[in-house]
Amino acid sequence: YRGIYMKINHVKKITNCQYLNLFSINYKDRINCEKEWIFASRSKDLNPLEKDYTIPDAVVIVPVHIQENKLVVIKEFRVALGGYQYGFPAGLIDNGETVEQAGKRELFEETGLTLTKVLKKSPAIFSSSGMTDESISLLFVECEGKPTNNFNEASEDIDVIMLSREQASDILYNPLIKFDVKSWIVLNTFVCQGVI
């Protein structure tokens, strides 16, 4: 038993942008020293710590193309990286939308593929809690159709890639390829076990 716990004193919204904002948290650490932490949040609230963390902000779709029997991956330009990153189709969940509805919409918008079956869905999970409170739900699905980027928004630059286990293995440890952390873990599991 430690006797002293971390304590949040107050939260301050620093920016006022549409999709992502910075917040400052003043808190006391375990030895009662006052500290400040800045993080990004998709919350529209003045205090994102009051939001329901069981509801994900976004969905990440892990699609298997049925006819090709391959994992569908995207190579997308990411502004913060100044280049391309390998990942899975993803996007924010609109107000009133379910994870499954958002997954179906985002899969089609980013790849042109049609979701045919949901295999499994994760609860809301956090991928980089040192920098953001953003949560996502992983949606493992089957899909069909012909890949296209015709439905991408102007701010999206996406190539759709279908990978067999062997093809995934060839790129997994390439130091010149940037990976989203979730995608690297899923690809590694796919290479090692043949399943997602």
C-alpha positions in Angstrom: 0.0 0.0 0.0 1.5 3.3 -1.1 -0.7 5.7 0.8 -0.3 8.5 -1.7 -1.9 8.5 -5.2 -1.7 10.5 -8.3 -4.3 13.3 -8.3 -5.7 15.4 -11.2 -6.1 19.1 -10.1 -7.6 20.7 -13.2 -7.8 20.4 -17.0 -7.5 23.3 -19.5 -8.3 23.3 -23.2 -5.5 24.9 -25.1 -6.7 24.8 -28.7 -10.1 24.9 -30.5 -9.8 22.8 -33.7 -12.4 20.7 -35.4 -11.0 17.1 -35.0 -8.2 17.3 -32.5 -7.3 19.6 -29.6 -4.5 20.0 -27.1 -5.3 19.9 -23.4 -3.1 20.7 -20.4 -3.6 18.7 -17.1 -2.3 20.0 -13.8 -1.8 17.0 -11.4 0.1 15.9 -8.3 2.5 12.9 -8.6 3.0 10.2 -6.0 5.3 12.3 -3.9 2.8 15.3 -4.0 4.8 17.4 -6.5 2.7 19.5 -8.9 3.2 18.6 -12.5 1.7 19.5 -15.9 1.0 17.2 -18.9 -0.1 18.2 -22.4 -2.0 15.7 -24.6 -4.1 15.6 -27.7 -7.8 14.6 -27.6 -10.6 14.2 -30.0 -13.0 15.3 -27.3 -15.2 18.4 -27.9 -15.7 18.8 -24.1 -13.8 21.2 -22.0 -12.7 18.3 -19.8 -12.0 15.2 -21.9 -11.5 13.2 -18.6 -15.3 13.2 -18.2 -16.0 11.4 -21.4 -17.2 7.8 -21.7 -14.1 5.9 -22.4 -16.0 2.8 -23.4 -17.1 4.5 -26.6 -14.3 4.5 -29.2 -13.4 7.6 -31.1 -12.4 5.7 -34.2 -12.4 2.3 -35.9 -9.5 0.5 -37.4 -10.6 -2.2 -39.9 -8.5 -5.4 -40.4 -10.0 -6.8 -43.6 -9.4 -10.2 -45.3 -10.4 -10.3 -48.9 -12.3 -13.5 -49.4 -11.7 -14.1 -53.1 -8.0 -13.3 -52.9 -7.5 -14.9 -49.5 -5.2 -12.0 -48.5 -5.0 -9.4 -45.9 -5.9 -5.9 -47.1 -3.4 -3.2 -46.0 -3.2 0.4 -47.1 -0.1 2.6 -47.8 -1.2 6.1 -46.8 0.5 9.5 -46.7 0.6 10.7 -43.1 1.3 14.4 -42.7 2.9 14.0 -39.2 5.4 11.5 -40.7 6.1 13.5 -43.8 5.7 10.3 -45.8 3.9 7.0 -46.3 2.9 4.5 -43.6 1.6 1.0 -43.9 -1.6 0.5 -41.9 -5.2 -0.6 -42.1 -8.3 1.4 -43.2 -9.5 3.6 -40.3 -11.6 6.6 -39.5 -13.5 8.5 -36.9 -16.9 7.2 -35.8 -19.6 9.7 -36.6 -22.1 10.7 -34.0 -24.9 8.1 -33.8 -22.9 5.5 -35.8 -22.0 2.1 -34.5 -18.5 0.7 -34.8 -19.7 -1.7 -37.5 -21.4 1.1 -39.5 -18.3 3.2 -39.4 -16.1 0.3 -40.3 -18.2 -0.5 -43.4 -18.2 3.2 -44.5 -14.5 3.7 -43.9 -13.5 0.5 -45.6 -15.4 1.5 -48.7 -14.3 5.1 -48.7 -10.6 4.2 -48.3 -10.4 1.0 -50.4 -13.5 0.7 -52.5 -14.1 -2.8 -50.9 -17.4 -4.0 -49.4 -17.6 -5.4 -45.9 -19.4 -8.7 -46.0 -18.9 -10.1 -42.5 -17.7 -8.9 -39.1 -15.5 -11.6 -37.5 -14.7 -9.9 -34.2 -14.6 -6.5 -32.6 -12.4 -5.2 -29.8 -13.6 -2.9 -27.0 -12.3 0.7 -27.0 -8.5 0.5 -26.7 -5.7 3.1 -26.5 -2.7 3.0 -28.8 -0.6 5.9 -27.6 -1.7 7.0 -24.1 1.4 9.0 -23.5 0.4 11.5 -26.1 -3.4 11.1 -26.6 -6.6 9.8 -25.0 -7.8 8.7 -28.5 -9.4 5.3 -28.4 -10.2 2.9 -31.3 -12.0 -0.3 -31.8 -10.3 -3.0 -34.0 -12.9 -4.5 -36.4 -11.8 -7.7 -38.0 -13.8 -8.3 -41.2 -14.2 -10.2 -44.4 -14.6 -8.2 -47.6 -15.0 -8.4 -51.3 -14.7 -6.3 -54.5 -12.1 -4.6 -56.5 -9.8 -2.2 -54.7 -9.9 1.5 -55.7 -9.0 4.8 -54.3 -11.7 6.6 -56.3 -13.6 7.3 -53.1 -10.8 8.9 -51.1 -11.1 12.5 -49.9 -8.8 15.2 -51.2 -6.8 15.0 -48.0 -6.2 11.2 -48.4 -3.5 9.6 -50.6 -4.0 5.9 -50.2 -2.8 2.8 -52.1 -4.5 -0.5 -51.4 -2.3 -3.5 -51.1 -3.3 -7.2 -50.6 -0.8 -9.4 -48.8 -0.3 -13.1 -48.5 1.6 -14.4 -45.5 4.7 -14.6 -47.5 4.3 -11.0 -48.9 3.6 -9.8 -45.3 6.8 -11.5 -44.1 8.8 -9.8 -46.8 7.9 -6.3 -45.6 7.6 -6.8 -41.9 11.2 -6.1 -41.0 12.0 -3.7 -43.8 13.6 -0.6 -42.0 12.5 1.6 -44.9 8.8 1.0 -44.3 6.9 3.0 -41.6 4.2 0.9 -39.9 1.3 1.9 -37.7 1.9 -0.1 -34.4 -1.4 -1.9 -34.5 -0.8 -2.9 -38.1 2.7 -4.2 -37.4 1.4 -6.4 -34.5 -1.5 -7.8 -36.7 0.8 -8.4 -39.6 3.3 -10.2 -37.4 0.6 -12.4 -36.0 -0.6 -13.1 -39.5 2.9 -14.1 -40.6 3.5 -16.3 -37.6 0.1 -17.9 -37.2 -1.6 -17.5 -40.6 -4.7 -16.0 -38.9 -5.7 -12.5 -37.8 
